[in-house]
Amino acid sequence: MQTTPNTKHKTQNTYRVAIIGAGIAGLTLAYRAATAGHQVTLYEANTIASGASGQSLGILVPVTGLNRPIDLLQRQGIAQWPALAQQLATETTTPLPTFFRDWQNGRYQLNTALIFPLLAQAIRQKGGVIHENHPITNLANIRNQTDHTILTAGYGNAALTGAPITISAGLAARFTGDIEGLIAQDNLFLCPSFTAGEVLAGSVNWSLQEPHHGAIPPAKQAELLRRVHAIAPHLKLQEIWLGNRPTQTPRTPLLTSPEPMLHIVTALGKIGLGLAPAIPLPLAN
Ligand SMILES: Cc1cc2nc3c(=O)[nH]c(=O)nc-3n(C[C@H](O)[C@H](O)[C@H](O)COP(=O)(O)OP(=O)(O)OC[C@H]3O[C@@H](n4cnc5c(N)ncnc54)[C@H](O)[C@@H]3O)c2cc1C
């Protein structure tokens, strides 16, 4: 497997761009940079979407009706998803309904089994290079070989930059059964899966100092089940998992550039899939 940066000849106004971390933030920025003609190399410590992104439900719904900067950015990001999804469908010749649903009123859903591989496919089609199983430990080495470096390592940004990132643990679950449509109520999210006869649900937050992969606290599991069954008592639990959402307060600005050509994406918390298209692409001349 190739492990060197993308070394296509650099031309005026195109940059060699290294992106560190292939979650939703890294993949969408890499896709947009490659679409703009830049020479993109994406480095992922494990496999694509092996962090918070791969644990997510794919629900794109504003979590508040507030007008704080973060709420406005979430709505802006969500509003960009239909065009982005259509572009991906066209470029990868993948039927849109297999990975994107429009629930009306500005609420959408992504198929998390497909959206990350599709983004990776589209990046490669545009000449981008993706290295999996390639953790970055030495930023200076990467920066010496590229023009712009963008850190999208989620919780990994803490080790790379010293950013004060904590974890908001959350529960997500898959149920057998059917419901009519997407339900978003008091921070409980329930929606039909892209697999027929299955329903996804998520809620319940608590804070941790670092990612947790152990047993789910029984009280937290009981809380999620109680809330789901209050709405849809017929659903049968199939699988439940604990997800680690990298969180930083405040989350805005979504992107900072502490040095020329070095850019850091804030830990995106529990709304990263919706937010991602609103992250500025920091490659102005
Ligand atoms: C259970 C659960 C359900 C969720 N549901 C939703 C939802 O329905 N809608 C929504 O909008 N959001 C949801 N979220 C939140 C969303 O998943 C996150 O906000 C988002 O995935 C964060 O994306 P990211 O790219 O910033 O980080 P991550 O997805 O964590 O990606 C960071 C990547 O960087 C890699 N990495 C780390 N260190 C290094 C290094 N040194 N070198 C190279 N690579 C490195 C990691 O392996 C990882 O793949 C949910 C989260 C959870 C946990």
The ligand as an SDF file (V2000), in Angstrom:
LIG
                    3D

 53 58  0  0  0  0  0  0  0  0999 V2000
  -23.9620    6.9200   19.2440 C   0  0  0  0  0  0  0  0  0  0  0  0
  -23.7980    8.1830   18.4380 C   0  0  0  0  0  0  0  0  0  0  0  0
  -24.8210    8.6130   17.6240 C   0  0  0  0  0  0  0  0  0  0  0  0
  -24.6820    9.7830   16.8690 C   0  0  0  0  0  0  0  0  0  0  0  0
  -25.6720   10.1340   16.0120 N   0  0  0  0  0  0  0  0  0  0  0  0
  -25.5390   11.2710   15.2800 C   0  0  0  0  0  0  0  0  0  0  0  0
  -26.5400   11.6320   14.3590 C   0  0  0  0  0  0  0  0  0  0  0  0
  -27.5430   10.9330   14.1880 O   0  0  0  0  0  0  0  0  0  0  0  0
  -26.4030   12.8140   13.6690 N   0  0  0  0  0  0  0  0  0  0  0  0
  -25.2910   13.6110   13.8170 C   0  0  0  0  0  0  0  0  0  0  0  0
  -25.2220   14.6710   13.1880 O   0  0  0  0  0  0  0  0  0  0  0  0
  -24.2960   13.2500   14.6610 N   0  0  0  0  0  0  0  0  0  0  0  0
  -24.3990   12.1080   15.3880 C   0  0  0  0  0  0  0  0  0  0  0  0
  -23.3970   11.7380   16.2460 N   0  0  0  0  0  0  0  0  0  0  0  0
  -22.2270   12.6260   16.4040 C   0  0  0  0  0  0  0  0  0  0  0  0
  -21.2120   12.3730   15.2910 C   0  0  0  0  0  0  0  0  0  0  0  0
  -20.9900   10.9970   15.1870 O   0  0  0  0  0  0  0  0  0  0  0  0
  -19.9080   13.1030   15.6050 C   0  0  0  0  0  0  0  0  0  0  0  0
  -20.1310   14.4680   15.8710 O   0  0  0  0  0  0  0  0  0  0  0  0
  -18.9840   13.0270   14.3730 C   0  0  0  0  0  0  0  0  0  0  0  0
  -18.9170   11.7120   13.9160 O   0  0  0  0  0  0  0  0  0  0  0  0
  -17.5990   13.5530   14.6830 C   0  0  0  0  0  0  0  0  0  0  0  0
  -16.8800   13.4160   13.4920 O   0  0  0  0  0  0  0  0  0  0  0  0
  -15.3310   13.7210   13.3940 P   0  0  0  0  0  0  0  0  0  0  0  0
  -14.9410   13.4690   11.9750 O   0  0  0  0  0  0  0  0  0  0  0  0
  -15.0480   15.0450   13.9810 O   0  0  0  0  0  0  0  0  0  0  0  0
  -14.6560   12.6670   14.4040 O   0  0  0  0  0  0  0  0  0  0  0  0
  -14.4810   11.0780   14.2860 P   0  0  0  0  0  0  0  0  0  0  0  0
  -15.5970   10.4350   13.5540 O   0  0  0  0  0  0  0  0  0  0  0  0
  -14.1800   10.5820   15.6460 O   0  0  0  0  0  0  0  0  0  0  0  0
  -13.2270   10.9250   13.3420 O   0  0  0  0  0  0  0  0  0  0  0  0
  -11.9020   11.1450   13.7640 C   0  0  0  0  0  0  0  0  0  0  0  0
  -11.0290   10.1420   13.0560 C   0  0  0  0  0  0  0  0  0  0  0  0
   -9.6710   10.4960   13.2830 O   0  0  0  0  0  0  0  0  0  0  0  0
   -8.9280    9.3060   13.4540 C   0  0  0  0  0  0  0  0  0  0  0  0
   -7.7100    9.6570   14.1870 N   0  0  0  0  0  0  0  0  0  0  0  0
   -7.5860    9.9820   15.5000 C   0  0  0  0  0  0  0  0  0  0  0  0
   -6.3100   10.2580   15.8000 N   0  0  0  0  0  0  0  0  0  0  0  0
   -5.6060   10.1450   14.6380 C   0  0  0  0  0  0  0  0  0  0  0  0
   -4.2320   10.3020   14.2940 C   0  0  0  0  0  0  0  0  0  0  0  0
   -3.3100   10.6690   15.1960 N   0  0  0  0  0  0  0  0  0  0  0  0
   -3.8440   10.0610   12.9960 N   0  0  0  0  0  0  0  0  0  0  0  0
   -4.7660    9.7000   12.0650 C   0  0  0  0  0  0  0  0  0  0  0  0
   -6.0880    9.5350   12.3490 N   0  0  0  0  0  0  0  0  0  0  0  0
   -6.4910    9.7590   13.6170 C   0  0  0  0  0  0  0  0  0  0  0  0
   -9.8670    8.3960   14.2370 C   0  0  0  0  0  0  0  0  0  0  0  0
   -9.5010    7.0380   14.0940 O   0  0  0  0  0  0  0  0  0  0  0  0
  -11.2080    8.7300   13.5810 C   0  0  0  0  0  0  0  0  0  0  0  0
  -11.5130    7.8640   12.4950 O   0  0  0  0  0  0  0  0  0  0  0  0
  -23.4990   10.5630   16.9800 C   0  0  0  0  0  0  0  0  0  0  0  0
  -22.4610   10.1070   17.7810 C   0  0  0  0  0  0  0  0  0  0  0  0
  -22.5860    8.9220   18.4830 C   0  0  0  0  0  0  0  0  0  0  0  0
  -21.4120    8.4410   19.2770 C   0  0  0  0  0  0  0  0  0  0  0  0
  1  2  1  0
  2  3  1  0
  2 52  2  0
  3  4  2  0
  4  5  1  0
  4 50  1  0
  5  6  2  0
  6  7  1  0
  6 13  1  0
  7  8  2  0
  7  9  1  0
  9 10  1  0
 10 11  2  0
 10 12  1  0
 12 13  2  0
 13 14  1  0
 14 15  1  0
 14 50  1  0
 15 16  1  0
 16 17  1  0
 16 18  1  0
 18 19  1  0
 18 20  1  0
 20 21  1  0
 20 22  1  0
 22 23  1  0
 23 24  1  0
 24 25  2  0
 24 26  1  0
 24 27  1  0
 27 28  1  0
 28 29  2  0
 28 30  1  0
 28 31  1  0
 31 32  1  0
 32 33  1  0
 33 34  1  0
 33 48  1  0
 34 35  1  0
 35 36  1  0
 35 46  1  0
 36 37  1  0
 36 45  1  0
 37 38  2  0
 38 39  1  0
 39 40  1  0
 39 45  2  0
 40 41  1  0
 40 42  2  0
 42 43  1  0
 43 44  2  0
 44 45  1  0
 46 47  1  0
 46 48  1  0
 48 49  1  0
 50 51  2  0
 51 52  1  0
 52 53  1  0
M  END
$$$$
